[in-house]
C-alpha cells in the first residue's frame, strides 16, 4: 500500500500557458518567426515587452486572431 502525500498532486499540476515565446506563438499562428518579429515591431500583433523579453499573451492572441477572421457564415446555409 502506498502512502499519499499532498505534494503528489502539485507535482502533476498542469498550469496553462498565460503567454507564449516568439517561437511558440509563431508555430501556433503557422507563420515564420521573422514575420512575427516584423508584426511585433509594427504593433500589429498583441504582445508584452518585459525588459528585453517579448511574450505573446495566449488569450489576447486568440482574440486578435478571431478579429482577423473575414467571410464565412454563422450557421450552415446562412449567407
N, C-alpha and C positions, 0 to 999 in steps of 0.2 A: 504494500500500500504506500503510495507516495503522499508526501505532505504538501499542503497548499501554502503558498507564500503570497502576500499582497503584491509583491513585485513581479509575480508571474504575468499578470495582465499588463503591467506597464511595459514589459519587455516586448510584447507583441502589439502594442497600441500603434495604430497607423494614423498619423497626423496628415490631413490633406494639405497639399501644397498651396500656400497662400500666394506665392509668386514663383515665377519661373526664371531661370537664367536665359541668356540670349540664345544659347544652343537649344534649350528645351522649348522656348517659345517659337523659334524658327521651325523646329521639327513639328510642333503642334499645328502651326499655320501652313506647313508644307511649302515654305519658302526658304531661300538661302539666308545664311546669317548676314551676308553682305547687304541684301535687300532690307532685312530687319534693321540693321545698323543705320542705313540710309533713312528709312522711315522714322526711326527713333530721332535722329538728328533733325529731321524736318518737322517733328512733333505730330506726325500722322498716326502714331500708334501709342496707346496708353502705356506709360512706364513710370518707374520711380527711380530717381537718382539718389544713391546713398554713398556719398563720397565719390569714389571712382567706380563703384559698382552700379550697374543698371539692372533692375529687376522688372518683370512684367507681371502685375497682379492678375491672377487667374480669372477672377470674377470680372474685372474691368476689360480684360482681353476678350472674354466670351461675349460681353455686352457690345464691345466695339465691333467684333466680327458679325454679330447679329444685325447691327446697324448698317453694315456694309452690304447686306443682302438686298438684291434687287430682283423684281419679277416674281414669278411663281403665283400660286394661289393659296388661299387659306384652307380650302376644302377641295376634295377631288371633284372635278367637274364644274367648279366655280371659277369664272374668269377673273 
